[in-house]
Amino acid sequence: MTRVQTNARRLVRLKQASEYLSLSPWALRRIIQAGEIPIVKVGESAPWLLDLRDLDSWVDHHKHTVE
């Protein structure tokens, strides 16, 4: 049986997530603090990690069409 390996990461840090969403880190921080996007945090001093699936879900929720 062949095992498929991928280099894609599911969890990214705040800076990477802000680049993924084309937002500033501070704008993304405000969105997180407003409770719109959850974070993964392991330990008190650990950095905020964001799940790419949550980021994609947030984008899908904020899509609008212009008439």
C-alpha positions in Angstrom: 0.0 0.0 0.0 1.3 3.4 -1.0 1.1 6.3 1.5 0.5 9.8 0.0 2.4 12.6 1.7 1.5 16.2 1.4 3.4 19.3 2.4 0.3 21.4 2.9 -0.3 22.4 6.5 -3.8 22.6 7.9 -2.8 25.0 10.8 -1.1 28.3 10.1 0.1 31.1 12.3 -1.6 34.5 12.3 0.7 36.2 9.8 0.3 33.3 7.3 -3.5 33.4 7.8 -3.7 37.1 7.3 -1.7 36.7 4.0 -4.0 33.9 3.0 -7.1 36.1 3.5 -5.4 39.3 2.1 -5.9 41.1 5.4 -3.5 42.8 7.8 -2.6 40.8 10.9 -4.4 43.5 13.0 -7.6 43.2 11.0 -7.5 39.4 11.4 -6.8 39.7 15.1 -9.9 41.9 15.5 -12.0 39.3 13.6 -10.7 36.6 15.9 -11.3 38.7 19.0 -14.9 39.3 17.8 -15.4 35.5 17.7 -15.8 35.2 14.0 -12.9 32.8 13.5 -11.8 30.3 16.1 -8.1 29.7 17.0 -6.2 26.7 18.2 -3.9 27.4 21.1 -1.9 24.7 23.0 -0.5 26.2 26.2 -0.5 29.7 27.6 2.4 31.1 25.7 1.7 29.2 22.5 1.1 31.2 19.3 -2.4 31.4 17.8 -2.9 28.8 15.1 -5.7 29.0 12.6 -7.3 26.1 10.7 -7.4 26.7 6.9 -10.9 25.1 6.9 -12.1 27.8 9.3 -10.6 30.5 7.1 -12.3 29.1 4.0 -15.6 28.9 5.9 -15.3 32.5 6.9 -14.6 33.5 3.3 -17.6 31.5 2.1 -19.8 33.2 4.7 -18.7 36.7 3.6 -19.2 36.2 -0.1 -21.6 38.6 -1.8 -22.7 39.4 -5.3 -22.9 42.9 -6.6 -25.9 43.9 -8.7 
